[in-house]
Amino acid sequence: MLFLLIGLAAWPVFVAVNIAISFFQGEGSVVDLWTQEPKRNLLAGFLEGYEKSALFAVFVGVIAAVDFQLLSKNRLTGFVAGIFIPLFCISLAFIFYAEPGLVLHSFALTGFALWMLYKIVDIGFRLRRTN
């Protein structure tokens, strides 16, 4: 379940983080573009990005599942469970970009947003185990 959730949420979270970053940096033209661009073109671009990022989303899902099995079983390591997700996202910026500083903030924030989603699932599993 965690594998699918993180894997399916990777691209929408990445898009949402980048839209939020551009909006808060004063590039409101991104939001204005939505009103001018036909919705079918926006949806087609989103789905194309979803397909192209599928391999990376699978890797993020696998890392989330492995991390969950390794770190979330006891109280001590449960506090840092999920840390491999942002580390993996940050490492993607260093692996695939010649100048990682330009995209590092978006990859890092995506990793931390996926980590929050991971922790919500982790807390749900912990509550279910105690009852």
Order of alpha helices (4+ residues) and beta strands (2+ residues): alpha-alpha-alpha-alpha-alpha-alpha-alpha
